[in-house]
Amino acid sequence: MKKSMLTLIEPLWSIAEKELKRANIVTVIGYSFPEYDKKVIDLFSRSLAPYTKLQIVNRCERKEHEGGKRNAILIKYKKLFPTLKTEVDICLNGFEGYIDNHKN
């Protein structure tokens, strides 16, 4: 059973890599790239082009902690993806705040 699941999932990894390589903007919503998730970190590391705009959507419940959280996110993403040449865009108002900020 486990092997058949891998057979089903493997093509999705390939598709994800192709799409990430083509993307100009990648938005990550509510995912923090934990250290143990090496496969995803490796996927993004090899797929993001240097000038891909990376948008991070997260939530910070307390306004007084936003600066510290923003700084921690920037440090983490610069370490994870050092080849990125663009500034990481961070939204700490959650998904709803992100949607509100990107209405046209």
N, C-alpha and C positions, 0 to 999 in steps of 0.2 A: 504493500500500500504506500509506504513512504517513497519508494523509488518512483512510482507512477505520479505522485504529487510533484516530485522534482522534475519529472519529464514535462508536466503541464506548466510549471512555473518558469522553467529555464527560458522559453521563448519570450516571456514577459520581460525578463531582465534584459534581453537583447533589444527588444522594442524600446524599453525605457532608456537604454543607453543611446540608441539612435536619436530619439526625440530630445534628450538632454543636449546632445551634441548640436542639434539644429536650433535650439532655443536661444532667443535673445534675452528673454527674461524668465527666470525660474522663481516661483513663489512657493515657499515652504511654510505650511500652516500647521502649527502646534506640534512640530517634531523637532527634537533637540539633538539629533545625531549622537545618541549615546555611544560611548567607547566600545561597548560590546557588539554593536551593530556594524562590524567591519565591512560586510558585503555592501551595505548601502553607502558607507563613507567612501569605499573604493570606487563604487559606481560613479558617484558624484565627482570624485577627484579626477578620474580619467575622462569624464564626459563634459564637464563645464569648460567652455572656452574662456580664455583670459578676460574677454570683455563682456561676458554674460552678466546681466544685472541680476543679482540675487536679492530677493525680497524675503524677509523673515517676518512671519505673523505669529505673535505670541501674546500673552496677557500678563500685565503687571497690575495687581490688585491695588497697590498703594502708590499713589503719585510720588510720594517722597522717595521711593526706591527705584523710580524709572531710570535715573541716570546711572546707577550702579548696575542695574540689569542690562541696560543698553550697552554699557562698556564691557560687561562680561560676555555678552553675545558677540560683540565685535571681535574681542580677543579670541574667542573660541573659533569663530568662522575664519578668521585670518590664519589661524594655526591649522585648521582642517583643510583649507583651500588656499594655500599661499600663492598660487598662480593667478588668482583673480586680480584683475587690474582696476576693477570698478569698486566703488564704495558699496558696502552692504546696506540696503534699505531696511530699516526695522520699524515695524508697527507694533506697539505694545498695548493696543486697544482691543485685542482679540479679532476674531473674524468679522464681527459686525462693524467694528471700527475701521477695519481694512476696507470693507465694502463701502462704508460711508465716505471714506477718503478717496475712493476711486470711482465714484459715480461721475458720469459725464452728462 
